[in-house]
């Protein structure tokens, strides 16, 4: 049984209408996706710029504080890592085997820590008495 020409024409129009509807749906979804993508990219760019600005401020602050410390002429504590020199081994510093060599002093060799240790020992003695 063959459909008549009128029925075939109506069927073709329905199929074409569905095809156009599907294409419009895909087109609108694609536009929404590109809008979301643009918004996401804008947010990422803003976050990146803010992070870059904060890092620059923090880096500038640390430079300023270093510059201020150096200009104030503060001297390093006994237990900090001084600049390496050949005579450090003679001054009670130990040298590591790693590259670059690091120089350090044992805690018992630093007067401030030995005082602290003796105070702790005295406190323990007082508690046990």
Long-range contacts (C-beta under 8 A, 24 or more apart in sequence): 77-112, 78-105, 78-110, 78-111, 78-112, 79-105, 79-107, 79-110, 79-112, 79-113
